[in-house]
Amino acid sequence: MQLLSILSKKPMNLRQLSIAAGIDYKTAEHHVQLLMKNSVLGCVGAGYGKAYFVTDEAKAQKRFSELVKGGNNGSKKRQKK
């Protein structure tokens, strides 16, 4: 969810995003493609300068702010018996 946190602050191209997140360019590209496919991210521009941003629909989701702040990523902790 680090990518969402970064992109919720300002749109970035893949190079900027990979540097900001401290991850490989191809890794950032893969995750951005998945998030675009699921309508979490949108983009403006074309080619190298294409900038990605978090869609309004994603921001409107109930759990978005929790995920961006580093919530439990949808997983539930196991309770000890």
C-alpha positions in Angstrom: 0.0 0.0 0.0 3.1 2.2 0.0 2.4 3.1 -3.7 -1.1 4.3 -2.8 0.2 6.4 0.0 2.7 8.1 -2.3 0.3 8.6 -5.2 -2.4 9.9 -2.9 -0.2 12.9 -2.2 0.6 13.8 -5.9 0.6 12.2 -9.3 3.9 10.7 -10.5 5.3 8.8 -13.5 6.7 5.3 -13.0 10.3 6.4 -12.6 9.4 9.0 -9.9 7.2 6.4 -8.2 9.8 3.7 -8.1 12.4 6.1 -6.7 10.0 7.4 -4.0 9.0 3.9 -3.0 12.5 2.5 -3.2 11.6 -0.3 -5.5 12.6 -1.5 -8.9 11.0 0.2 -11.9 9.6 -3.1 -13.2 8.1 -3.9 -9.8 6.4 -0.5 -9.7 5.2 -1.0 -13.3 3.7 -4.4 -12.4 1.8 -3.1 -9.4 0.6 0.1 -11.2 -0.8 -2.1 -14.0 -2.7 -4.2 -11.4 -4.1 -1.2 -9.7 -5.1 0.4 -13.0 -6.8 -2.9 -14.0 -8.9 -2.7 -10.8 -9.7 1.1 -11.2 -7.7 2.1 -8.2 -5.4 4.2 -10.3 -5.9 6.5 -13.3 -3.4 8.2 -15.5 -3.0 11.3 -17.6 -0.5 12.0 -20.4 1.2 9.5 -22.6 4.5 7.7 -22.9 7.3 8.3 -20.5 5.6 11.3 -18.9 2.4 9.4 -18.1 1.4 10.4 -14.6 -0.6 8.0 -12.3 -3.0 9.1 -9.6 -5.4 7.5 -7.2 -9.0 7.7 -8.6 -11.8 9.5 -6.8 -13.7 6.1 -6.7 -10.8 4.5 -4.8 -10.5 7.4 -2.4 -14.3 7.1 -1.7 -13.9 3.5 -0.6 -14.5 3.1 3.2 -11.1 1.3 3.8 -8.9 3.5 1.6 -7.7 5.8 4.3 -7.0 2.9 6.6 -5.0 1.1 3.9 -3.0 4.2 3.0 -2.2 4.8 6.7 -0.8 1.3 7.0 -3.8 -0.7 8.3 -3.8 -4.4 8.4 -4.1 -4.7 4.6 -7.4 -6.6 5.0 -5.9 -9.5 7.0 -7.2 -10.4 10.4 -4.9 -11.3 13.2 -5.2 -14.8 14.5 -6.4 -14.9 18.1 -4.6 -17.1 20.5 -6.7 -19.8 22.2 
